[in-house]
Amino acid sequence: MPDIDAFRDDDPGENEPSLTDRLETAITEHPLKVVLAFAVVTVLLASGIGGGGEQQAGTDQFTEGLEEQEAYEEMQADFESGARDEGNATASLFLEDGRNALSKPNLLRMLEFQERAENEDGLRVASTTSPASLVARQLDPSATTPETQYRAIERASPRQLEAAIADADETAGLPVSTDFTRESAAADVAQVAVTYDVPPNADTDDTAELQSRTVELANEIDGYESGDNVVVFGDAIIEEEMLQLLGDTSMVVFPAALVLILFFLLVAYRDPIDLGLGLVSLLLTMVWTFGFMGHAGIPFSDSLITVFPLLLAVGIDFGIHIINRYREERATGAAIGDAMGITTGQMSGAFIIVTLTTVIGFAANLTSSLSQLRDFGIVASVGITFTFLIFAVFLPAGKVGLDRLRDGTRFPAFGSTPLGNDDSVLGRVLPVGTRLAKVAPAVVLVTALLFGGVAASYGTGVDSEFSQEAFFPDEDRLDQYERLPGPLQPGEYTFLTVLDYLEEDFDQGFVESVTVYVDDPDVRSNTAFREVDRALQDPPDAFKETDRRAEATSIVSVTEQRAETDPEFAATVKRTDSNGNGLPNRDVDRVYDELLEGDEGPQYVTSDRSATRIEYQVDPDADQAEATAAARTVADGMNMDATATGTMVVNQAVIDRITESAMRSLVVAFVLTAVFLMLSYRWLEGRMIYGVINLVPVLVTVAMLAGSMRLFDIPLSPFNAPILSVSIGLGVDYTVHFMHRFVDEYESGADVHDALQVTVRGTGGALTGSMLTTVCGLGVLYFALIPMIMEFGLLLAMGVLYAYLTSIVILPSTIVVWDRLERRFGPIGGVPW
């Protein structure tokens, strides 16, 4: 292959060495200076580690900056804070008793807990609500404190208590499991709601501490035991447990990955010195990338976990190729410096092409509307550039320096033969692709293209997923982790129990409602109640309904409930209701005035009467897309300015953007990669067709990966959305190394089959070592606790395996078909492609 420098301006009077020449000289003649320079840069970049900001986990990291999220936050500010200077944080206690969670002893326990919670110093509990407090109000309407409510229930007879439970459910709706009936006055699970007064800017850690102290307080009640019959659920606790998941996964998966990587690198290098050098190079890649994130202010998050396995995959590949090619030259008798000079001269072109095409695949995610995917594109692109510098400059210099130090000493020699040599088992297996290329290359190529087309078509049916539950651990995997030795066992996670309660006992999802946010001056008009009431009638199938009316909370339901318990307010409603349907239709400001004096009113109408909201309960059988579509349908059908929002709607917006981003980045990555490869080979070899040939196995790889996602039921998520565009870079990594070596041999005058034979035994061995190390070492991510990391580990392993197989099996036949066509028809259009 011609040297890159041959294409610079060739002025006979110009003897200034090129950058490539200077780097090669530094590597072969001054390796110690190169190593020291990299050490200095490492110290500078390492100072940024940990400076990227607070670690992020869960769904919030992906919703930041979305219009839907901003609208949701605006709504929360309007209705949850109102004119208060304090913020609201909430928690729920699920109290279980298989005999009857509404028995008198259990109701008294609830009230004892409520009294202690509301009077506990520093717990900042503003209010509590439970089935017990609602029942007590039926027994004694004047009982407004847990203490007076305790006395009301304690004095009630069994008959009175049963009647009060039925009445409380009819008027207020008891927060109990779905097995409850008014006739039985019994339920397996009861729910206690706790509201805290916290500053609006309170940290998650502070809120989580309050919720944890609530758990401790519940444990002090006789008959309550956390994790047994009492589970506390709160958003802050969930966020902390998300971060704990990362730690528990890291404790098991990362050491296992390290052990497997060490094993396969040892097999590939077969020399402890080379192994140590390769590991140091991988460590530098991680340090440089983490340091860059700190200096750039990019926080570490779930989505960025995937960057580091990808960098390891490329770094392992580069390291094995450098050492393997260097050993080939040393086996011919070349001196240390000469062997490394030839190696870097030949490998630098392939490394540059691989690096730039991989950067294109990563950087294509900068087109995403999701900030987390853009961060992924930035960090991965910079990281792969660091990988190139370290493995193309530092590792060769370190290898030259170490070999010269032990040259002529008694230091024992270890494995130094290249992988895939003729005498090895691998050397006899690898040529399967070249043998097929001799027998039926056209059949292999056409079959591969047809198979790729079918796989791509099948893969278009891949689903998308984004929800809080997607970050929860896999329960089967959690059981497996619990069998590990003590230090490796996972912590306790409450959200799995909470999810079971919600789904099985309360017939709800983790997020059970969607909201229609009405921001319109007509909210204060006489038509507001009528318009909201109309939006509740004949709801879409995705919403819960009773008698063709949506189960929802709004100014209508709040007005009706207040009127049932407040005679004065009921009179006000009656005076403003001219048509007798129970809803105000004139002088609504008077109704709003009284509503805003209560606890519920400010949650559903703003103080300036400019906005209201309707919270619809979602049918458990409806999926997120159906619920979001239903909310948007209702909002669009209203005569006021209404918007569908809420956690479900925001999550669906993320899904829409994930799908859009994945497709856009895939197209951008492919187009830019195709153009770059053709121009690169036109510049280096004068033949664009070499770039086209490179793309054939890559296309099949991407198609197989998309088909595999659907086959294994792996949905697109923020974690794996970049995998399709990244798979182009992974595929090019393997095909470029193969093609680059083939071109070297072919352009030197070798027959196409002879060139393929040399390529597959030399470069094929390095590709095999790289593939095994990456697939086995990084595929261990499949054993992570978090399903999205599990899925990414599987996709990464499959992507690398497919790239390897298509390079070894399909690429030789593609090359032979091209060679035959060109020999028969000549260059297309007379242009040297």
Salt bridges, closest charged atoms under 4 A:
GLU16 OE2 - ARG22 NH1 3.94
GLU68 OE1 - ARG657 NH2 3.39
GLU86 OE1 - ARG84 NH2 3.61
ASP97 OD1 - ARG99 NE 3.69
GLU112 OE2 - ARG116 NH2 2.96
GLU147 OE2 - ARG151 NH1 3.67
ASP169 OD2 - ARG182 NE 2.79
ASP197 OD1 - ARG84 NH2 2.77
GLU220 OE1 - ARG116 NH1 3.58
ASP271 OD2 - ARG406 NH2 2.84
ASP274 OD2 - ARG327 NH2 2.79
ASP274 OD1 - LYS399 NZ 2.55
ASP317 OD1 - HIS321 ND1 3.19
ASP317 OD2 - HIS737 NE2 2.92
GLU328 OE1 - ARG325 NH1 3.83
GLU328 OE1 - ARG741 NH2 2.94
GLU329 OE2 - ARG325 NH1 2.80
ASP403 OD1 - LYS399 NZ 3.27
ASP403 OD1 - ARG406 NH2 3.45
ASP422 OD1 - ARG761 NE 3.19
GLU531 OE2 - ARG534 NH2 2.60
ASP533 OD1 - ARG549 NH2 2.29
ASP538 OD1 - ARG548 NH2 2.92
ASP566 OD2 - ARG562 NE 3.23
ASP587 OD2 - ARG590 NE 3.21
ASP589 OD2 - ARG524 NH2 3.02
ASP589 OD1 - ARG609 NE 3.39
ASP593 OD1 - ARG609 NH2 1.95
GLU615 OE2 - ARG613 NH1 3.49
GLU660 OE2 - ARG664 NH2 2.28
ASP733 OD1 - HIS737 NE2 3.33
ASP744 OD2 - HIS740 ND1 3.96
GLU745 OE2 - ARG741 NE 3.26
GLU747 OE2 - ARG687 NE 3.61
ASP819 OD2 - ARG823 NE 2.86
GLU822 OE1 - ARG687 NH1 2.82
